[in-house]
């Protein structure tokens, strides 16, 4: 990778081609896009498996879980059996007011999705789409950028958005500015997904 980068920076991109006429830099860019999609698919499959554990803890039947996840009942049964053969996890808490960073990131994500669906010209819409496609991860830098875009949308479209959106952002922002030293049960991806949906439901209920 570094050799390819150095050749491109030195202006040698067109001098080192594959037999078909495709440069290494072109191939690198093309495969990087493919790898993003593949990696996102793998992450979503992993998240779905983890969500099955959560649904099973809530007491949902395997048939219902199969319907919701678009999986076969035997496949769900296999996942549930694998989960129950291991160490039991602490129960999942669905209270919106939780202070661990993944939960707050999920709330921010849910707020951004609501803004993107409410405002046609939302600045955060492209970022939300990139998150959904797996092209953006929840790194500190990306979270800061999403916060900036959400705050800009809240300022520019104040008349179009209910006051609950600003209140939610203020809570989330305070939590992210001074993170609580807590470790919650469950994986970060599951907690983000749960917080995202719960935040969206709360905003809709309050509208």
VENVENSUL-V255757 format. One record per pair of residues at least 24 apart in sequence whose ideal C-beta (glycine too) atoms are under 10 Angstrom apart, sorted by sequence separation. I is the first residue (numbers start at 1). GAP is how many residues later the second one is. D is the distance in Angstrom with one decimal. If there is no record, write none. Layout:
i=[I/I]
gap=[GAP/GAP]
d=[D/D]
This chain:
i=[4/52/56/124/125/55/123/124/147/52/53/57/123/124/147/1/49/52/53/56/122/123/124/172/52/56/122/123/124/125/171/50/53/54/109/123/124/147/49/52/53/108/122/123/124/147/1/48/52/53/57/122/168/57/106/121/123/144/49/50/53/57/58/105/116/123/143/49/57/58/109/112/115/116/119/122/123/168/54/57/105/108/111/112/115/118/119/121/122/168/53/58/102/111/114/121/140/167/54/55/101/105/109/112/116/119/120/54/105/108/112/115/119/122/164/165/168/50/53/101/104/108/111/115/118/121/122/164/167/54/120/164/105/109/112/119/162/164/165/101/105/108/111/115/118/119/161/162/164/165/111/118/163/164/118/162/163/115/162/115/161/114/118/114/111/114/115/138/114/138/111/111/114/115/138/111/111/112/110/111/108/111/107/108/111/131/107/110/109/107/108/107/108/131/106/104/105/108/104/107/108/103/104/107/104/105/104/105/96/103/104/97/101/96/99/100/101/104/99/104/98/99/103/97/101/99/100/101/103/99/100/99/100/101/103/98/99/100/101/102/106/110/114/99/100/101/103/105/106/109/110/113/117/98/100/102/106/108/109/110/112/113/99/100/102/103/106/107/110/111/114/118/98/100/102/105/106/109/110/113/114/101/102/104/105/106/108/109/110/112/113/114/44/100/102/103/104/106/107/108/109/110/111/112/114/115/102/103/106/107/110/111/114/118/44/101/102/105/106/109/110/113/114/40/43/93/100/101/102/103/104/105/106/107/108/109/110/111/40/42/92/93/102/103/106/107/110/111/40/41/92/93/98/102/103/106/107/110/114/36/40/43/90/91/92/39/40/90/91/100/103/104/107/37/38/39/89/90/98/103/107/36/37/40/89/98/36/37/39/89/92/93/36/92/96/36/94/98/93/94/33/92/96/94/95/96/94/96/96/57/54/53/54/53/50/51/54/50/53/54/51/50/51/54/47/50/54/46/49/50/47/51/46/47/50/51/46/44/47/48/43/47/44]
gap=[24/24/24/24/24/25/25/25/25/26/26/26/26/26/26/27/27/27/27/27/27/27/27/27/28/28/28/28/28/28/28/29/29/29/29/29/29/29/30/30/30/30/30/30/30/30/31/31/31/31/31/31/31/32/32/32/32/32/33/33/33/33/33/33/33/33/33/34/34/34/34/34/34/34/34/34/34/34/35/35/35/35/35/35/35/35/35/35/35/35/36/36/36/36/36/36/36/36/37/37/37/37/37/37/37/37/37/38/38/38/38/38/38/38/38/38/38/39/39/39/39/39/39/39/39/39/39/39/39/40/40/40/41/41/41/41/41/41/41/42/42/42/42/42/42/42/42/42/42/42/43/43/43/43/44/44/44/45/45/46/46/47/47/48/50/50/50/50/51/51/53/54/54/54/54/55/57/57/58/58/60/60/61/61/61/61/62/62/63/64/64/65/65/65/66/67/67/67/68/68/68/69/69/69/70/70/71/71/72/72/72/74/74/75/75/75/75/75/76/76/77/77/77/78/78/79/79/79/79/80/80/81/81/81/81/82/82/82/82/82/82/82/82/83/83/83/83/83/83/83/83/83/83/84/84/84/84/84/84/84/84/84/85/85/85/85/85/85/85/85/85/85/86/86/86/86/86/86/86/86/86/87/87/87/87/87/87/87/87/87/87/87/88/88/88/88/88/88/88/88/88/88/88/88/88/88/89/89/89/89/89/89/89/89/90/90/90/90/90/90/90/90/90/91/91/91/91/91/91/91/91/91/91/91/91/91/91/91/92/92/92/92/92/92/92/92/92/92/93/93/93/93/93/93/93/93/93/93/93/94/94/94/94/94/94/95/95/95/95/95/95/95/95/96/96/96/96/96/96/96/96/97/97/97/97/97/98/98/98/98/98/98/99/99/99/100/100/100/101/101/102/102/102/103/103/103/104/105/106/129/132/133/133/134/136/136/136/137/137/137/138/139/139/139/140/140/140/141/141/141/142/142/143/143/143/143/144/145/145/145/146/146/149]
d=[5.7/6.3/5.1/9.0/8.8/9.0/8.7/3.9/8.1/10.0/7.7/8.9/4.7/5.3/6.6/7.3/10.0/4.9/7.9/6.5/8.2/8.3/9.3/8.4/6.6/7.6/8.9/9.5/7.9/8.7/10.0/9.6/9.3/9.8/8.0/5.1/5.5/7.1/5.8/9.7/4.7/9.2/9.3/5.2/9.6/9.6/10.0/9.1/7.3/9.0/8.8/5.1/6.6/7.2/8.7/8.8/9.9/8.8/8.9/9.1/9.5/9.5/9.1/5.1/9.7/7.4/7.1/8.6/6.4/7.8/9.2/6.0/8.9/9.6/6.3/8.9/9.2/7.5/8.8/6.2/9.9/7.0/9.5/9.1/6.4/9.3/9.9/8.3/7.3/6.5/6.9/9.2/7.6/9.9/10.0/7.9/9.4/9.7/9.7/9.9/8.8/9.5/7.5/7.3/8.3/8.4/9.6/5.5/5.8/6.2/5.2/5.0/4.8/9.6/7.8/6.4/8.8/9.9/9.1/9.3/8.9/6.6/6.2/7.5/8.0/9.8/9.6/5.7/8.6/9.7/9.3/9.4/8.6/9.7/8.1/5.7/7.4/9.0/9.1/8.6/9.8/6.8/9.6/7.6/6.6/7.0/9.5/9.6/4.2/9.0/9.0/6.3/8.7/6.8/8.7/6.8/9.8/9.3/5.0/6.6/9.4/8.5/8.3/9.4/10.0/9.6/6.6/7.6/6.9/8.7/9.6/6.4/8.9/9.3/6.6/9.7/5.4/9.5/8.5/6.1/8.9/9.9/6.9/7.8/6.8/9.6/9.1/9.5/9.8/7.8/5.1/5.0/8.4/9.5/9.5/8.6/8.6/9.5/5.4/8.3/7.5/9.6/8.9/9.5/9.3/9.7/4.5/7.7/8.9/8.5/5.3/8.1/8.1/8.9/9.9/9.0/7.0/7.9/5.7/9.2/8.9/9.9/10.0/9.4/5.3/9.4/8.0/8.4/9.4/7.5/6.9/3.7/9.4/8.9/6.6/8.9/9.1/5.1/9.9/7.4/9.0/9.1/9.9/5.7/6.8/9.3/9.6/8.1/9.2/6.4/9.5/7.0/9.1/8.2/4.3/8.6/9.3/9.2/8.7/9.7/9.1/9.5/8.6/9.6/8.2/9.0/6.1/8.8/6.6/8.8/7.9/9.3/6.5/9.6/3.9/8.5/3.6/7.7/3.9/8.7/5.5/8.0/7.7/9.5/5.5/6.5/8.7/4.6/6.6/9.7/6.3/9.9/9.7/8.6/8.4/5.1/9.2/6.6/4.9/8.6/9.7/7.3/5.9/10.0/9.8/9.3/4.2/7.4/2.9/7.2/3.3/8.0/5.1/9.2/7.2/9.2/5.1/7.6/4.4/7.9/4.4/9.6/7.6/9.9/6.0/7.8/6.9/9.6/9.5/7.9/7.4/8.7/8.3/7.9/8.2/9.2/8.5/9.8/8.9/9.0/9.0/8.0/9.5/4.6/8.1/4.4/8.5/7.0/6.1/7.6/6.8/9.3/8.2/7.5/9.7/7.0/9.4/7.5/9.1/9.7/2.3/9.2/8.8/7.7/5.9/6.3/7.2/4.0/9.8/9.4/9.3/9.8/9.0/7.6/9.2/9.6/5.9/8.1/9.7/9.5/9.9/7.8/7.2/9.9/6.8/7.5/6.3/8.6/9.8/9.8/8.0/9.8/5.5/8.5/7.5/9.9/6.7/9.7/9.4/9.0/8.9/7.2/5.6/9.6/8.6/6.6/6.1/9.2/5.8/9.9/7.4/8.7/10.0/9.5/7.7/10.0/6.4/5.6/8.2/9.9/9.3/6.9/6.4/9.2/8.2/4.8/7.4/8.6/9.9/10.0/5.1/6.9/7.4/6.7/8.7/8.5/9.7/9.3/9.1/9.7/7.2/6.3/9.9]
